[in-house]
């Protein structure tokens, strides 16, 4: 029996529509238009697509969208100067610096320069620390999208065994923290985990965020488990073109899991939607008002 497909298009459309209604309410009640600025350094094709999609989604939600492009030769100081300007701009409530950055620019220095209140990516160490101890914080968009989908599919997550494969600061660690806050029993697995397939087989919820194409096989998955595939990997096809796959071997996993996200069409769509939600949250917190219930 094939797994239920967790359709990112449906879930992301709901989040985006809700953000649009919240923006309309903020404009009507407070005269507030949330503003998002995206900084792109260089001309990486994938990053250009991401930035274009983010700008389009921001505008469609009724927000102010600002896009700053710098050359691949831009110095660290030039990037930091842009961040400082945006920190001081009251019309900008969210700042996102598209990663990766060129080698001459220190990534952590740039992320740390962003005002934590405007850090809609949730990467600043202050937001990371606040999330870890259960205080209000900006939560990274991809893990936030994963939690939204899990709660919609499974309801109460309390007591479930969750395994996160991957320990990055962007997905793995914050994902584990969010699952802990939902009262899951959480294991973080990685490349040095002993008998990784056996660890994965113990998961009611399996989150794959390791960055290796189709690494997690069908026989690694507990029958009926919910699988969230965060990986986006481009691999060659026989005709010389390429295709996108996740970190999970979908063809095998779909025959074992109870529910699974596809790649493409799964988690990636939620990342942009949650960026809009985070921008609304950031704008409301900066203005000292409640996020509208719509």
VENPEWO-V182046 format. One record per backbone hydrogen bond with DSSP energy under -0.5 kcal/mol. NH is the residue of the N-H (numbers start at 0). CO is the residue of the C=O. E is the energy in kcal/mol with one decimal. If there is no record, write none. Layout:
# VENPEWO-V182046
nh: {NH	NH}
co: {CO	CO}
e: {E	E}
This chain:
# VENPEWO-V182046
nh: {2	3	5	5	6	7	7	8	10	11	12	13	14	15	16	17	18	19	20	21	22	23	24	25	26	27	28	29	30	30	31	32	33	35	36	37	38	39	39	41	41	47	48	49	50	51	52	53	54	55	56	57	58	59	60	61	62	63	65	67	68	69	73	78	79	80	81	82	83	84	85	86	87	88	88	89	91	92	92	93	94	95	97	97	104	105	106	109	110	111	112	112	113	113	117	118	118	119	119	120	121	127	128	129	130	131	132	133	134	138	143	144	145	146	147	148	149	150	151	152	153	154	158	159	161	161	162	163	164	164	165	165	172	174	175	176	177	178	179	180	181	181	182	183	184	185	186	188	188	192	195	197	198	199	200	201	201	202	203	204	205	206	206	207	207	208	208	213	214	215	216	219	220	221	223	224	225	226	226	227	227	228	229	229	230	232	234	234	236	239	242	244	248	249	251	252	253	254	255	256	257	258	259	260	261	266	268	269	269	270	271	272	273	274	275	276	277	278	279	280	281	282	283	284	285	286	287	287	288	293}
co: {253	257	3	259	4	5	264	264	6	7	8	9	10	11	12	13	14	15	16	17	18	19	20	21	22	23	24	25	25	26	25	30	31	63	93	65	95	37	67	39	69	43	44	45	46	47	48	49	50	51	52	53	54	55	56	58	57	33	35	37	66	39	70	74	75	76	77	78	79	80	81	82	83	84	85	87	88	34	90	34	117	36	38	95	101	103	104	105	106	107	108	109	109	110	114	114	115	94	117	94	118	123	124	125	126	127	128	130	129	136	139	140	141	142	143	144	145	146	147	148	149	150	182	156	159	184	204	186	162	206	163	188	167	170	171	172	173	174	175	176	177	178	179	178	159	183	161	163	186	189	192	194	194	195	196	197	198	199	160	160	225	162	204	205	227	164	206	245	211	246	214	216	217	199	255	221	203	224	258	205	225	226	207	227	207	244	232	242	240	236	234	232	215	247	248	248	249	251	252	252	224	224	3	226	5	228	265	265	266	266	267	268	269	270	271	272	273	274	275	276	277	278	279	280	281	282	283	284	283	291}
e: {-2.8	-2.5	-0.5	-3.0	-1.1	-0.7	-2.2	-0.6	-1.9	-2.7	-1.7	-1.6	-2.0	-2.7	-2.5	-2.3	-2.3	-2.2	-2.0	-2.3	-2.5	-2.2	-2.1	-2.5	-2.4	-2.2	-2.8	-2.2	-0.6	-1.1	-1.7	-0.5	-0.6	-2.8	-2.8	-2.6	-2.9	-0.5	-3.0	-0.6	-2.9	-2.4	-1.9	-2.3	-2.8	-2.3	-2.5	-2.4	-2.5	-2.3	-2.4	-2.3	-2.1	-2.4	-1.5	-1.8	-2.1	-2.7	-2.5	-2.7	-0.5	-2.9	-1.8	-1.9	-2.7	-2.3	-1.6	-2.1	-2.6	-2.0	-2.3	-2.6	-1.5	-0.5	-0.8	-0.7	-1.5	-2.3	-0.6	-1.9	-3.2	-2.5	-2.8	-0.7	-2.0	-0.5	-0.7	-1.9	-2.6	-2.6	-0.9	-0.5	-0.7	-0.8	-2.2	-0.5	-0.8	-0.6	-2.0	-0.5	-1.5	-2.6	-2.5	-2.5	-2.5	-1.9	-1.4	-1.2	-2.9	-0.5	-2.1	-2.5	-2.1	-2.4	-2.2	-2.0	-2.5	-2.5	-1.8	-2.3	-3.2	-1.5	-3.0	-2.0	-0.6	-3.1	-2.8	-2.8	-0.6	-3.2	-0.9	-2.9	-2.8	-2.6	-2.1	-2.1	-2.4	-2.3	-2.2	-2.0	-0.9	-0.5	-2.1	-2.2	-2.6	-0.7	-2.5	-3.0	-0.6	-1.9	-0.7	-0.5	-1.8	-2.6	-1.9	-0.6	-1.1	-2.0	-2.5	-2.2	-2.7	-2.9	-0.5	-0.6	-2.7	-2.8	-0.7	-2.7	-1.6	-2.7	-0.7	-1.7	-1.5	-0.5	-2.3	-2.5	-2.8	-0.6	-2.9	-2.9	-0.5	-0.6	-2.6	-0.8	-0.7	-3.1	-0.6	-2.7	-3.5	-1.6	-2.6	-2.8	-3.0	-1.4	-0.7	-2.7	-2.8	-1.0	-1.9	-2.9	-2.8	-1.4	-2.4	-1.6	-0.6	-0.5	-0.7	-0.8	-0.8	-1.3	-0.9	-1.4	-2.8	-1.3	-1.4	-1.8	-2.6	-1.9	-2.1	-2.3	-2.9	-2.4	-2.2	-2.4	-2.3	-1.5	-0.8	-0.6	-2.5	-0.7}
